[in-house]
Amino acid sequence: MRRAALLLAASLAAGAAIAQPIAFDAAERARILSHGPWPMAWSPDPSNRVSGRPAAVALGERLFFDTRLSGNGLVSCAGCHRPKQHWSDGHARAIGHAEADRNTPTIANLRHSRWFGWDGAADNLWAQSLRPLLDPREMSFSIAALARLVRSEPAFDCRYRAAFGRSVPADDEQVALDAAKALAAFQETIVTGRTSFDDFRDALARGDATAMARYPAAAQRGLKLFVGRAQCSVCHGGPLFTNGEFAEIGVGHFVRPGVVDPGRHDGIRKLKASPYNLLGRWNDDRSRGTATGTRHVAAEHRNFGEFKVPGLRNVAETAPYMHDGSVATLREAVRHYSELDPDRVHSDGGTLLKPLKLADAEIDDLVAFLRTLTEPPAPFARRELTEPRCD
């Protein structure tokens, strides 16, 4: 009996120890709460008149998975942005008609972005959706070919009329931009699900210690590092785990010997020159209230070699990492910041990134935390693509 009582007491003590969440100070707690709630509220994109329309989503989905939107008839948007691979492709660099210079980022949660692409060369999702169609190394298509396909394919013609409320126009550029806006409407529906971190964050907000105790201790330690000493949340902040801006983090700029990727510096130049930016006539927001950032952004020397700070939701499932796919694993990505060479990071008068100098156990904890940003497996299901009535 005494032995049973001792075993029961030991079991209760162990349970009490497990149930004790790691202590976070007020600043850490505030940063943790700033990473939610999830999912975020959303409203239609005012620059895209068919944003949120089911008929446009259906047309965009058709276009997204169709290989005929490529010069050789073999490449689709879904060829690089694969649903089963969390809308990325697992390659170091994107492969379409040829290998590109940059890694394929996931398109999940794009609906909340301000800039698009690793260099931010687009300020809206529909312009970004058109860019790979026209890139010779990606889909190698053309505006004329896209318009011709929409007109000639009955399913596209019918769905176009359902989405836009009119017949397909004679203007090729108008048809191409409308197709891009339908593609954007579809991509806006791709949103990651809730994670064990979100459950912990919400439990912390309501002071539910029992629910908080379900979150692994290693992940809690990693989270404390993330919002505390490691200062990861300075760039990877908010519910998306990104500030949506650009940073230079000491990753090499060379695409290949003698060829440099200037990153954001060139992206701003391309953005300003694009006829499809939010200052142009294709923006459906007549007030141009969506164009404020584009109007004022200007390339500076410090932008050279900067690349977009990616969101971290599902990050454990989207390797390899960095803009050039040069980092193979999540652990190596964390180690990059731990062993960062400050001499490789130009600051142009700003604050340099500092090497974190993490112990191996701390790296393990940060990786454990990052893995909790992954949603439970849920295979993507294509919508029932029944044809609308077209008379």
N, C-alpha and C positions, 0 to 999 in steps of 0.2 A: 504494500500500500504506500509506504514511504517513498519507494522508488518511482511508483506511478505519479505521486504528487510532485516529486522533483522533476520528472520528465515534463509534466504539464506546466510547471513553473518556467522551465527552460524554454518550452515552446511558446508560451505567452510572452516571455521576454524577447525572444527572437522576433515574434510578430510585432511587438511594440517598436523594436528597432527598425524593422522594415517600414513601419507606418510613419516614421519620422521623416518628413521631407527635408531636403537640404535648405538651410536658411539663406534667404536672399535679402539684401538690404533694400532700402526704399528705392534707390536709383535703379538697382537691378530689377526689382519688381516692376517698376514703371516701364523699363525697356522691354521686359518680357510681355507685358500686357499690350505694348504698342505693336506687337506682331500679330494682332488679331483685332476684331473677330474674323473668323473665316467660315464661309465665303464672304467676300466683300460685296457691298451693294453695287449695283450697276445700272446704268441708264444707256439708251442707244447713243451711238456716235453721231453727233450733229453734222459731221462732215460727210456722212454717208446716209443718204435718204432711205436706203433699204436696210439699214442696221436694225436687227431685231425682227425683221419680217420673216415669218416661216417660209414663205415662197422663195425668198432670196436665199435663205439658209439651204433649202432643198436644191436650188440651182447651184449654189456654191459647192455643196457636197458632191454633186455630180461632176463638176469641173475639177475638183480637188483630186479625185481618184481616177481621172481619165487620162490615159497615156497619149491620146491624140493631141494633147496640148503641148507637144514637143516636136522638134524638127525631125526626129527619127521614128516617132510614134511609139517609143518604148519607155519614156520617162514621164512620170506624173509627179505632182506635188507630194503625194503620199509615198513616193519612192524614197525620198529623203526624210520626210516627216511621217514615220511609221507609227500607227496607233499602238502596236504591240511593243514598241520600244519607247513608249512615253513621248511620242511625236518627235523623236530624234532618229538617228540611224546607226549609232555605234561606231562610225568611222572617225578617224582623226580629222579628216577633211571631207567635205561634201563631194559626192561623185554623181554627176549627171552625164552629159555628153563627154565630159572630161573631169579630171580632179580640180576642184576649186582651191582657193587659198585659205579658206576658213572652215572651222568646224560647223556642223549643222546644229543650231540651237533648237531646243524644244519650242513648239508654238503654243503650248499650254499657257493659259492666263494672259495672252497677249492683249486681251480686251482692256486691260488696265494700264497699258504702256503709253509712254509719251513719245519716245523715240524708238525706231525699229532698225534692226540689223546691228551687227557688232560695232559698226562705225556711226550708227545713227543717221544714215544717209536718207532715211525717210521719216517723215513726221506724222504719218498716218498708215493704217494697216492696209488700205486698198492700194496705195502706191507701192508699199512693200510687197504686196501680193503679185503685182505686175512685174516687178523687177526680175525675179528668177525666170519668168517665162521668156524674157527677152535676152537674158544672159547667154552668150554662145557656149559657155562651159556648163551651164546648168540645163535649161530646157530648150534653148536655141530655137525659139518660136518667134513670131512677129505679130505686130498689131493687125496687119492685114489677114494673116492666116487665122488668128484667133477670131476675128470678126466673121470670116468666111465659115469657120466651123460652127459658130453659134447660129448663123443664118441657115446653114445647110442641114444641120442635125435636127430632126423634128423634136426630139426630147428637149434640146436646148432652146429652140425657138419657142416652143410652148411654155416652158418654164420661165423664159425671159419675159414673155407677156404677162404671166401670172405674177412675177416679182415686180416688174416695173410699170405694169398697167398700160403698155403700149406695144406696138409691133417693133421688131428689131429695126433700128434706123439705118439709113444708108451710110452714115458717117462711121468709118471703121474705128476711129479713135474713140468715139462715143461708145460703141459696142464694147471695145476692149476695156475701157474704164468701168463700164457697167459690170462686165464679167469680173473684173478685179474687186468691185464693191460687193458682188455676190460671194466671191471667195472670202472676203473679209467677214461678211455676215456669218458664214459657216464657221470660220476660225474663232469668232467671238464666243461660240458655244463650247469651246474646248476649255474646260476649267477643271483644275485638279480638285480631288475630294478632300475631306477632312482627314486629319492624321492624329496619331497619339499625342503629338505636341499640342495640337489644338485642344484636345481634351484636357491636357494638363494646364494649359494657359487659362482656359475657362474655369477650371477648378480653382486655380490660384485667384482669379478675379472674384469668385464668390466665397473664398475661404474654406473650401471643402478639402480638408486634410486627408480624408479617406480616399477620395478620388485622386488626389495628388500622389498618394502613395503607390498607385498603380503604375506610375511612370518610372521606368528603370532608374536606379541610382546613378549608373554611369551616364545616362542621358542628362540627368539633373546636374551632375558635375560638369558635363560638357556645356550645357546651357549656361551655367554660371560663368564659365570661361568666355563663352560666346558674347554675352552681354556685359561682361566685366573686364578682367585683365587683358584678354585678347582683343577686345574692342571690335569684333567682327561686325557687330550690328551698326557700326557707324556707316558702313557702305551697304551692308546687307540688312537694311532696316525695314520696318513696316510689315504688313501682312503678307506681302509678296517676297519678303526677305531680299529686297533690293531697293536702292534709292532711285533706280531708273536712269542713273547718270553714267559717267565714264571715268575710268581710272587707269593709271599706268602702274603695273604691279610687278615689273621686273621680268616679264616673259619676253623672249627674243622677238625682234621686229622683222627678222629676215624670213621671207617666204621660201626662198631658195637662194643659193649664192648670188650675190649681186642685186637681189630684188628685195626691197623693203616694203612692208605694209605700214603706211603712215597712220592707220586707224582713224580716230575721230577727226583729226586735222583735215584729212581728205573727205571724210564723211560730211563735214559742214560745207565744204566747197560743193560737193555733189548735191546736197540738200538745197542750197541756195540757187543752184542752176537748174533744178528739176522743174519742169512745167507742171508736175503733179504734186507739188508741195501745197500746204494749206493756204498759201498766199495766192495761189493760182485759181483759174476759172472752174476747175473741176471740184473744188470744195463746195459741198452742198449747204454749208453753213454760211448764209449770206452776210451774217454779221461779222464774219472772220474772227469771232471771239476765240476760236480754237487755234488761231495762228499766232498768238502773242509770242510764244517761245521761238518760233521760226523767225519772226520779224526781228528779234533782238539778239539771237545767237550769232556769234562771230568767231572765226578761227583764231586761236592764239598759239604761240609757240608751244606752250605747255600741253596742247591737245595732241601733239605728235606722239604716236604710240599708245594713246589711250584707247580702251575698248570698253564696251558696255558692261556694267556690273550685272551679271545674270541673277535671276531669282533662284532661290535654293529649294523650292518645293519640288519633290521627287528627284533631288540632286543625286541620290545614291543610285538612281536607275539611268542616268544620262551620261555616263562616261563615254569617251574620254573628255577631259576638261580643258579650259582656256580657249581663247579665240582660234588657236591653231591646232587644238587637239593634242598638244604636246605632253599632257599629263594624263597618265593611264588610269589611275585609281583615285578614289576619294582620299585615302590615306596619304598618297603622294601630294595631292592638292593641299591638304593641311600642312604637310611637311614643308611645302614650298614657302608658306608664310612663316613657318617656324625658323627656317634657315635662310630667309631672304637676304640677298646681297644688296645692301643699300646703294652701292655704287652703280647698280644696274637700273636704279629708279631715279629718273630726273624729276625734280620738284619745281623748277622755275620759280624759286622763292617760297614755295609752299612747304608744308610739313611733310617730311619724308616718312614713308612706311618704315617701321622698325621690325627687325626679326623678332618673332615672339619667343624664341628659345624655349620651346615646350619640351617637357620630359616625355618619354615614350608613353607613360600612363596618361598624360594629359592629351596627347594626340589620340589615344584610344578613346578617351572620354568625348572629345570633340566629334570624332567620327560616329560614336554611338548616338550623340545628339542629332547630328545631321541625318542619320538614318531614320530618325523618328519624324522627319519631314516628308516621308513617303506615304502616300495614300495606300490603303489596302488594295490588292490586285482586283481590278474590275475591267474585263475585256471590253474594248470599244465595240459597240454594236451599230452597224450601219442602219440608218433610218429606212423605213419602208418607203421606197421611192415610187409610189404610185403616181401615174401621170395626172396632172390637172386637166380639167375639161378645156379643150381648145376648139373653138368653132371657126 
